């Protein structure tokens, strides 16, 4: 999903399940969203996964667009299938955060 689509959806009352994917390699927090029971990355204008430098930055962005909770998922570089686990109804090892 493109960032512009996500913002439009959220700004018009959509509160999709959001996931902040934190990789322990220090690459930041990636934003993913559940759409039609499938988790997909939110992509910037260039088609790259949209990411934040800090959890606080992510919370500020999401709150600005009316979203006050997300699932924080921490993944190891060797982890595979985090999105698949989330899509199947699991939490991918994540914890719920509210802001």
Secondary structure, DSSP 8 states (H G I E B T S, - for coil): -BHHHHHHHHHTT----EEEEEETTS--EEEEEEETTEEEE-B-TTSSB-EESSHHHHHHHHHHTT--EEEEEEE-TT---HHHHHHTT--TT-EEEE-
